[in-house]
Amino acid sequence: MMSSAASYAMTLGALALGALLAILRPSERHHVRNALLLVVVLAVMLAAGDAASARGHGRLGDAFSDLAAIGIGVSILRLSALLVFRAFLPMAGFPAPRILADMVSAMLYAVWGYLWLRMSGIDPSSLVTTSAVITAVVAFSMQDTLGNVLGGVALQLDSSIRVGDWVKVDDVSGQVVDIRWRYTAIETRNRETVFVPNSYLMKNRFTVVGSREEEHVHWRRWLWFDVDLEANPAEVCDALEQAVLDAHIAHVSREPRPSAVLMSLSDGYGRYALRYWLTDARDDDSTDSQVRMHAHAALVRRNIRLSIPHAERTIIKENEARRTARRLEDLAHKREALKRVYLFATLTEAEIDTLAGHLVHAPFLKGDVMTRQGAVAHWLYIVISGQAEVSVETREGSTPIAVIESGGVFGEMGMLTGEARRATVTAITDVDCYRLDKTGFQSILRARPDLGEEVTRVLAKRNAELSRTVGQLQAAAHPPQVSDLLSRMRTFFGLNA
């Protein structure tokens, strides 16, 4: 039995440990507050025991004093463990798993209980001998619980799974939020917390997303596309890769670069895999969707068809009439788009119809680079809907100079003279466009050579306006005159002969 003086000394020691822990680890103050509150209650109980003994109630006083001493000893051990595992070890650069701290605390509690029994005159070995059968029965009945406890210890000690890891266990995918004695808690994207027994993790395979060698997660995602066999595989792979590289999609890593490969050839289609690296496992589905949309738009722009199941159908007159109506409606939309283009203001209705037959639908998604400064492309774009930003690359970086609205046009110099793009155009919103290439305009220009002079006059005026804007940012040369533009256009289209 411990003397009152020793018990009061232990109380002061517990208060000192609590104050030191609160100073070193402010984040643990709620643990310290609870422990010190218990110490205060036990100190009051200790004082009550001394008062009862002084009034002649010896047994009651001894009971109060013994309970208080036991509780104060447990509090000291708890605060000491917190001080070592939550303060000293992290400060020394050796953070310990939480379950190890719990194990050490449990062992210290057992030692303290053993010592207390010895001081009270009780032989603990006799208790162990008489309870051996009961202990065996309890251990057998709790073997699953013991397996979970030992599994939790092993998982944390070998660091095979950590709090914060993104893991996949069977059909469960989520982030590890806690590892306890009995279970590991995994929070899914649906904000559902799944509790997996530690013994299950010890016996079965699970996947930790990302490399332990890297500071940030890089998770390679595979997206599949079935493309018509008529498409050039090299062009398909390039289109899929550029769709990711030219778009600014959140949580898609620029390095390592995305890659596309032809995985197999089947009846009627080739199966392609687009692999990109995801930096946030929480947004895998939404990011996959964004990448698929950009990839699909890129394939449509290059006139690469996805493979669809083939079925034989009986064509009746009503269906043919409906398709004809759709073609006429589409042609009408193209004619209206061409009539809004300043370059084609002098074209006849027949010439407009001819050009409309050469227009190609070219959709872009928000963030897509529609054309890049310095690139060579012999076509122009007519914006049907959406907005796009025009920017110029200088030594200081990219500088926005204009916004193209619905009905706007860009890329005229590339189509008419073959000149490289002088600016970069990026989709601010989803943008729907028509694309007109050199071949479509060439047939009209050959039939009516004088059209070249009319077009170059209008183009020279527009080109001068753009050159003034670009010239403020770059040391640009003076814009070409009408005669120079006409000569370059005739050379480009082979009309000089």
Secondary structure, 3 states (H helix, E strand, C coil): CCCHHHHHHHHHHHHHHHHHHHHHCHHHHHHHHHHHHHHHHHHHHHHHHHHHHHCCCHHHHHHHHHHHHHHHHHHHHHHHHHHHHHHHHHHCCCCCCHHHHHHHHHHHHHHHHHHHHHHCCCCHHHHHHHCHHHHHHHHHHCHHHHHHHHHHHHHHHCCCCCCCCEEEECCEEEEEEEECCCEEEEEECCCCEEEEEHHHHHHCCCEECCCCCCCCCCEEEEEEEEEECCCCHHHHHHHHHHHHHCCCCCCECCCCCCEEEEEEEECCEEEEEEEEEECCHHHHHHHHHHHHHHHHHHHHHCCCCECCCCCCCCCCHHHHHHHHHHHHHHHHHHHHHHHCCHHHCCCCHHHHHHHHCCCEEEEECCCCEEECCCCCCCEEEEEEECCEEEEEEECCEEEEEEEECCCCEECHHHHHHCCCCCCEEEECCCEEEEEEEHHHHHHHHHHCCCHHHHHHHHHHHHHHHHHHHHHCCCCCCCCCCHHHHHHHHHHHHCCCC
